Amino acid sequence: MLEPEHGPVIQEEVEHSHVRCWVCVLSCLLLACLYVGSLYIWRSSLPRDHPSVIKRRSASVLLVSALSPVVVKAWMLWADIRVNAFVLELMGVRLEGLVPAAFLPLILTMAFYLGPLVHSAMDNPKGFSGELQSLLDVQAWRWCVRDAVWLRNQLVAPVTEELVFRGAMLPMLVPCTGPTAAIFIAPLFFGVAHFHHIIEQRRLHKDSMSIILMVSGTQFLYTTLFGAFTAFIFMRTGHVVGPVVCHAFCNSQGLPDLTSALQHPQKSAILLSYLMGLLLFLVLLFPLTDPFLYGFIPVCSLSAPAGSAC
């Protein structure tokens, strides 16, 4: 009795898997191009921080973000992905575990920024109480919400970028690469997307090409690393709100200024706070993102076997 030939069937499944992965990558690339391309549909000679430019670009990226669930759904239908969850739930928009997902990743990020926060308090004439007063100053918040640059950096950019580059891309990558690899692949699209700043810098003729490329390379490095961190939070919590809040906080703080810390009169205390912050971050990284705290994580059901690496 002849054995059934499974070779052609297995080969066909492998080929289909490869095609699905390529379509996944192209879908992510499409989203990244749509996001960046939408910034340039408005022709203007004004700088990027001009209020009218910010308003137009904000409208564009908000539209792309609103369309991102459609791209994810279309990919799921084409790839015949069937899970017991809505598209928005896969993208991290859900209610279960919302409160811890909004606060615990922020605490983790603030721990990492302990050094810069202590540095800022030391430079404040009123110390830590002065920093707290600034945080609770209603008038300052009113000024912020009227400022177009602040709204872009603290609201529009975090929400739209996390929804597109984490919420939409990770559910498409996970079935193909698995959760762990997806955490490191998705940020590459995010990092490369920031190279569009080269276009604006060249148009304004502010710096030489070598300086522009060096700055863009540095920006690619830290945006990719940050993207991996927020992708990790997304996969561990199943929420997009955590990455959004952390993104907004990091935008408000900027990169830690170690050069300034080394030149500070109280550099020993500041450098110690940097070290303590890094240690706290590493110690709290997994406990504060324990999936147990956030309930069922829909995006993990896309991995094979389901939830294996989440």
Secondary structure as GFF3:
##gff-version 3
##sequence-region A 1 310
A	DSSP	alpha_helix	7	38	.	.	.	ID=ss1
A	DSSP	alpha_helix	51	79	.	.	.	ID=ss2
A	DSSP	alpha_helix	87	90	.	.	.	ID=ss3
A	DSSP	alpha_helix	98	112	.	.	.	ID=ss4
A	DSSP	alpha_helix	114	123	.	.	.	ID=ss5
A	DSSP	alpha_helix	127	135	.	.	.	ID=ss6
A	DSSP	alpha_helix	138	145	.	.	.	ID=ss7
A	DSSP	alpha_helix	148	151	.	.	.	ID=ss8
A	DSSP	pi_helix	152	156	.	.	.	ID=ss9
A	DSSP	alpha_helix	157	162	.	.	.	ID=ss10
A	DSSP	pi_helix	163	168	.	.	.	ID=ss11
A	DSSP	alpha_helix	169	177	.	.	.	ID=ss12
A	DSSP	alpha_helix	179	193	.	.	.	ID=ss13
A	DSSP	three_ten_helix	194	196	.	.	.	ID=ss14
A	DSSP	alpha_helix	197	204	.	.	.	ID=ss15
A	DSSP	alpha_helix	209	237	.	.	.	ID=ss16
A	DSSP	alpha_helix	241	253	.	.	.	ID=ss17
A	DSSP	alpha_helix	258	262	.	.	.	ID=ss18
A	DSSP	alpha_helix	267	284	.	.	.	ID=ss19
A	DSSP	three_ten_helix	287	289	.	.	.	ID=ss20
A	DSSP	three_ten_helix	291	294	.	.	.	ID=ss21
A	DSSP	three_ten_helix	298	302	.	.	.	ID=ss22
###
